């Protein structure tokens, strides 16, 4: 049974990575490349090379990513390396066989919708254990050679070079600016795919009435509450801190309950992108 589950999980991962890569190819062929919008990375650089040297994007993608893969395979680890090679190869296949249809000549629409689709695609690829090589792998390789600078720093430098290069090639600063918009949208959408949209809210409640508040939260809202022990460093007094995670729909009700029992309670609220456990990923067994 365990073997079957593992086999199923591997196939599922590769199918989802394929879907993610297809969305990236659609973003490039239908929105970004026709308008020379380069959202950073190897694919962005390939867009500019196609404009200047007439070399198809799929060829540049392979020509740059395969050497990066060879040098960086050890950094990725076996599982991620295989998925990265798979994603790189099928990205070039999709780029070659998807017709380059121009859906819009509006640069802002192209940057936004191309960035959204590209971000969704990359987010799916990352979520299921792969990468598409490119900037993140190049950044990791350079970080190994020059450890004084972080991988993120190298990635930013490479992406900025690409978007500036796009503007220089087109002799329009607007192209660089729209490319930055596409890059920003892509990164934000990737974060949303990996972290979730944030439908849950986490409450940290410091109150002198923890029993009354927790009782009502558990009975009325049906949510678990955890009591943490704290200490006020100014007053040196011990404090009870309640931790409770609720759906966004119960956000206002929690505040009302706290205010009902302790209008002077200290309350902190944060986004919870993922919560695992009873009441969220499974229900309590009877």
C-alpha positions in Angstrom: 0.0 0.0 0.0 2.8 2.4 0.9 4.6 1.6 -2.4 1.4 2.4 -4.4 0.9 5.7 -2.5 4.5 6.7 -3.2 4.1 5.8 -6.9 0.9 7.8 -7.1 2.4 10.8 -5.4 5.3 10.9 -7.8 3.0 10.8 -10.9 0.8 13.4 -9.3 3.8 15.7 -8.7 5.0 15.4 -12.3 1.5 16.0 -13.7 1.1 19.2 -11.6 4.6 20.4 -12.5 3.7 19.9 -16.2 0.5 22.0 -15.7 2.6 24.7 -14.0 5.1 24.8 -16.8 2.3 24.9 -19.4 1.0 28.1 -17.7 4.4 29.6 -17.8 4.7 28.9 -21.6 1.2 30.4 -22.2 2.3 33.6 -20.2 5.5 33.9 -22.3 4.1 33.1 -25.7 0.7 34.9 -25.5 1.5 38.0 -23.3 5.2 38.6 -22.5 7.3 37.7 -25.5 5.1 39.4 -28.2 5.5 42.7 -26.3 9.2 42.1 -25.3 8.3 42.2 -21.6 11.1 40.3 -19.7 10.1 39.4 -16.2 13.7 38.6 -15.1 15.4 35.2 -15.1 16.5 33.0 -17.9 13.1 33.1 -19.7 13.1 36.9 -19.6 16.6 37.0 -21.0 15.5 34.5 -23.7 12.7 37.0 -24.6 15.2 39.7 -25.2 17.6 37.4 -27.2 14.7 36.4 -29.5 14.0 40.1 -30.1 17.7 40.9 -30.9 19.1 37.8 -32.5 15.9 36.1 -33.7 16.8 32.9 -31.7 13.7 31.2 -30.5 13.0 31.4 -26.8 12.9 27.6 -26.4 16.5 27.3 -27.7 17.9 30.0 -25.5 16.1 28.4 -22.5 17.8 25.1 -23.1 21.2 26.6 -24.0 21.3 28.5 -20.7 19.5 26.2 -18.3 21.2 22.9 -19.3 24.7 24.2 -18.3 23.2 25.7 -15.1 21.6 22.3 -14.4 24.9 20.5 -14.9 26.8 22.8 -12.5 24.0 23.1 -10.0 22.6 19.5 -9.8 24.4 18.8 -6.6 23.0 21.9 -4.9 19.4 20.8 -5.8 19.6 17.2 -4.5 18.5 14.2 -6.5 14.7 14.5 -6.3 14.6 18.2 -7.1 17.3 17.9 -9.8 15.2 15.3 -11.8 12.1 17.5 -11.5 14.1 20.5 -12.6 15.4 18.8 -15.7 11.9 17.6 -16.5 10.5 21.1 -16.1 13.2 22.7 -18.1 12.8 20.2 -21.0 9.0 20.4 -21.2 9.1 24.2 -20.9 11.1 24.3 -24.1 8.7 21.9 -25.8 5.7 23.9 -24.8 7.4 27.2 -26.0 8.2 25.6 -29.3 4.8 24.1 -30.1 2.4 26.7 -28.6 1.6 29.2 -31.3 2.8 32.7 -30.4 -0.6 34.4 -30.4 -0.7 38.1 -29.5 -3.7 38.5 -27.2 -3.1 42.2 -26.5 -0.7 45.0 -27.4 -1.5 46.8 -24.2 1.7 46.7 -22.3 0.1 47.1 -18.8 -2.4 44.3 -19.5 0.4 42.1 -20.9 2.6 42.7 -17.8 -0.2 42.0 -15.3 -1.8 39.0 -16.9 1.6 37.6 -18.1 2.9 38.1 -14.6 -0.1 36.4 -13.0 0.0 33.3 -15.2 3.8 33.1 -14.9 3.5 33.3 -11.1 0.8 30.7 -10.9 2.9 28.4 -13.1 6.1 28.9 -11.1 4.3 28.6 -7.8 2.8 25.2 -8.8 6.3 24.0 -10.0 7.9 25.1 -6.7 5.0 23.7 -4.6 5.5 20.2 -6.0 9.2 20.1 -5.5 10.7 21.3 -8.8 12.3 24.4 -10.2 12.8 25.7 -13.8 16.5 26.3 -13.2 17.1 29.9 -14.1 17.8 32.7 -11.7 17.4 30.7 -8.5 19.8 28.0 -9.6 22.3 30.6 -11.0 22.0 32.5 -7.7 22.8 29.3 -5.7 25.8 28.5 -7.9 27.2 32.1 -7.5 26.6 32.0 -3.8 28.7 28.9 -3.5 31.5 30.7 -5.3 31.1 34.1 -3.5 29.5 33.2 -0.1 29.8 36.9 1.0 26.7 37.6 -1.1 23.4 35.8 -0.5 21.6 33.8 -3.2 18.7 36.3 -3.0 21.2 39.1 -3.8 22.5 37.4 -6.9 18.9 36.6 -8.0 17.9 40.3 -7.7 21.1 41.4 -9.6 20.4 39.0 -12.4 16.7 39.9 -12.7 17.5 43.7 -12.7 20.1 43.2 -15.4 17.5 41.3 -17.5 14.7 44.0 -17.2 17.2 46.8 -17.9 18.5 44.9 -20.9 15.0 44.6 -22.3 14.5 48.4 -22.1 17.9 49.0 -23.8 17.1 46.6 -26.6 13.7 48.3 -27.3 15.2 51.7 -26.6 12.2 52.4 -24.4 12.4 52.8 -20.6 8.7 51.9 -20.5 9.7 48.3 -21.5 11.9 48.0 -18.4 9.2 49.5 -16.2 6.6 47.1 -17.5 9.0 44.2 -17.1 9.5 45.2 -13.4 5.7 45.2 -13.0 5.5 41.7 -14.5 8.4 40.5 -12.3 6.7 42.0 -9.2 3.4 40.4 -10.0 5.0 37.1 -10.6 6.8 37.1 -7.2 3.6 38.0 -5.4 1.6 35.3 -7.1 4.3 32.7 -6.3 4.1 33.7 -2.6 0.3 33.4 -2.7 0.5 29.9 -4.3 3.1 28.7 -1.8 1.7 30.3 1.4 -2.0 30.4 0.6 -4.3 33.4 0.5 -4.6 33.7 4.3 -8.1 32.7 5.1 -7.1 32.1 8.8 -6.4 34.6 11.5 -4.2 33.8 14.5 -5.0 35.6 17.8 -2.6 36.1 20.7 -4.6 37.5 23.6 -3.0 38.7 26.8 -5.8 39.1 29.4 -6.6 39.0 33.1 -9.8 36.9 32.2 -8.3 34.0 30.2 -10.7 31.4 31.6 -13.9 33.3 30.6 -12.6 34.2 27.2 -11.3 30.8 26.3 -14.5 29.1 27.5 -16.6 31.3 25.2 -14.3 30.9 22.3 -14.5 27.1 22.6 -18.2 26.8 23.3 -19.6 29.5 21.0 -17.1 29.3 18.1 -16.1 25.7 18.5 -12.4 26.6 18.3 -9.5 25.2 20.3 -7.6 27.6 22.6 -4.1 27.1 23.9 -2.8 28.8 27.1 0.7 30.0 27.0 2.6 31.3 30.0 4.3 34.6 29.6 5.9 37.3 31.7 5.7 41.1 31.3 9.3 42.3 31.3 8.3 45.8 32.4 6.0 44.8 35.3 7.8 41.5 35.9 4.4 39.9 36.4 3.4 36.5 35.0 0.8 36.8 32.2 -1.5 34.3 30.6 -1.5 34.4 26.8 -4.2 32.7 24.8 -3.5 31.4 21.3 -6.5 30.8 19.0 -6.7 30.3 15.2 -10.1 31.0 13.5 -11.4 31.4 10.0 -11.6 35.0 8.6 -15.4 34.8 9.0 -15.1 34.6 12.8 -12.5 37.4 13.1 -14.9 40.1 14.3 -16.7 37.8 16.7 -13.4 36.9 18.5 -12.7 40.6 19.1 -16.2 41.1 20.4 -15.8 38.2 22.9 -12.5 39.5 24.1 -13.9 43.0 24.6 -16.9 41.6 26.4 -14.8 40.1 29.2 -11.7 42.3 29.1 -11.9 45.7 27.2 -8.3 46.3 28.2 -6.9 43.0 26.9 -3.8 43.2 24.7 -4.6 41.5 21.4 -2.3 40.7 18.4 -3.7 39.4 15.1 -1.6 37.8 12.4 -2.2 36.0 9.1 -2.0 32.3 9.2 -1.2 30.9 5.8 -1.3 27.2 6.7 -2.6 25.4 9.8 -2.4 21.7 10.2 -4.3 19.7 12.8 -7.6 19.1 14.4 -10.4 21.3 13.1 -8.5 22.4 10.1 -7.0 19.5 8.2 -9.1 16.8 9.9 -11.9 16.5 12.4 -11.7 15.0 15.9 -12.2 11.3 15.9 -15.3 10.2 17.7 
